[in-house]
Amino acid sequence: MIEVRLKQLLEERGRTRYWLAKESGINYDTLTRIEQAELSNRIELRVLDEICRALECQPGDILVRVDDSKAESKRKSKGK
């Protein structure tokens, strides 16, 4: 399973989703959907590129493959 770590990356950099929306030109609601990955199955490469440009990072800093069993236990711990 692919895990989106946008929220963690923003927190580490002391930035907000609002800042990222303004800096990248990506709609705030689009960033929200990406951050809440369980609601979305895709990220356009253009959008990923703009996020990486704004945060000066690589796609692998945002998207990480995790073991399915770890992802499942994480979802259960959140009450899903």
C-alpha positions as CSV (number, residue, x, y, z in Angstrom):
1,M,0.0,0.0,0.0
2,I,1.2,3.5,-0.8
3,E,1.1,5.9,2.2
4,V,0.9,9.7,1.6
5,R,3.1,11.6,4.1
6,L,2.3,15.1,3.0
7,K,0.9,16.1,6.4
8,Q,4.1,14.8,8.2
9,L,6.3,16.6,5.7
10,L,4.5,19.9,6.1
11,E,4.7,19.6,9.9
12,E,8.5,18.8,9.7
13,R,9.0,21.9,7.6
14,G,6.8,24.2,9.7
15,R,4.4,24.8,6.8
16,T,0.6,24.5,6.4
17,R,-1.6,23.2,3.7
18,Y,-2.7,26.8,3.2
19,W,0.9,27.9,2.6
20,L,1.4,25.0,0.1
21,A,-1.8,25.9,-1.8
22,K,-0.6,29.5,-2.2
23,E,3.0,28.5,-3.0
24,S,2.2,25.8,-5.5
25,G,-1.1,27.1,-7.0
26,I,-2.8,23.8,-6.2
27,N,-6.3,24.1,-4.9
28,Y,-6.6,23.7,-1.1
29,D,-9.3,21.1,-1.5
30,T,-7.1,19.0,-3.8
31,L,-4.3,19.1,-1.2
32,T,-6.8,18.0,1.5
33,R,-7.8,15.0,-0.7
34,I,-4.2,14.1,-1.2
35,E,-3.4,14.3,2.5
36,Q,-6.4,12.1,3.3
37,A,-5.2,9.4,0.9
38,E,-8.0,6.9,1.7
39,L,-10.4,9.2,-0.1
40,S,-8.3,9.3,-3.3
41,N,-6.7,6.7,-5.6
42,R,-4.5,9.0,-7.6
43,I,-2.3,12.0,-7.7
44,E,-1.7,13.8,-11.0
45,L,2.0,14.0,-11.8
46,R,1.7,17.7,-12.4
47,V,0.3,18.2,-8.9
48,L,3.0,16.0,-7.4
49,D,5.6,18.0,-9.3
50,E,4.2,21.3,-8.0
51,I,4.2,20.0,-4.4
52,C,7.8,18.8,-4.7
53,R,8.8,22.1,-6.2
54,A,7.2,24.1,-3.4
55,L,8.6,21.9,-0.7
56,E,12.0,21.3,-2.4
57,C,11.6,17.6,-2.0
58,Q,11.4,14.3,-4.0
59,P,8.2,12.3,-4.7
60,G,9.6,9.6,-2.4
61,D,9.5,12.0,0.5
62,I,5.7,12.2,0.1
63,L,4.8,8.8,-1.2
64,V,6.0,5.7,0.7
65,R,5.2,2.1,0.2
66,V,4.3,0.4,3.5
67,D,3.6,-3.3,4.2
68,D,-0.1,-4.0,3.9
69,S,-0.4,-5.5,7.3
70,K,1.1,-2.4,8.9
71,A,-1.3,-0.2,7.0
72,E,-4.2,-2.3,8.1
73,S,-3.2,-2.2,11.8
74,K,-2.8,1.6,11.5
75,R,-6.3,1.9,10.0
76,K,-7.8,-0.2,12.8
77,S,-6.0,1.9,15.5
78,K,-7.7,5.0,14.0
79,G,-11.1,3.3,14.4
80,K,-11.8,2.7,10.7
